[in-house]
Amino acid sequence: MKNFATDAFFFTRAQQFVVLTARHAIPTPFSRFEFAAAGGLMSYGSNADEYHRLAGVYAGRILKGEKPGDLPIQLPTKFELVINLTMVRALGLTVPATLLARADEVIE
C-alpha cells in the first residue's frame, strides 16, 4: 500500500491519483477525505476544517498582542476514517465488518 502526502501538489491532483491507483489496482489509503470522495479506496486523517479553525484562533491571538513564539503547538485531536465501498469492490477486496462499523463515513 502507498500513502500520498497532503501537500498542494498531490491535493490538486486528487482525481488523477485516484484514477491511476484504480487503473493499476493499487490499494491506496489517503490522508484526506477528498481523495476517498473522488473515488479513492479510503482515507484516514485529521479534518482540514479543524486546521483552518485553529489557524484563525492563532491569528486572533497574535492580533490581540500575543507573541507567536509563546503560543503552544497544537496537534489534531480528531481523525476520520472514510471507506469507499465502490473502490473496495472494484479492487476485489473485503473490508471486515468491524472496520466498517468504526468508519466515520462509508461511501457506497
PyMOL commands that set and color helices and strands:
alter all, ss='L'
color gray80, all
select helices_A, chain A and resi 8-11+14-23+33-37+48-63+68-70+85-90+97-102
alter helices_A, ss='H'
color red, helices_A
select strands_A, chain A and resi 29-30+42-46+79-84+105-107
alter strands_A, ss='S'
color yellow, strands_A
deselect
rebuild
show_as cartoon
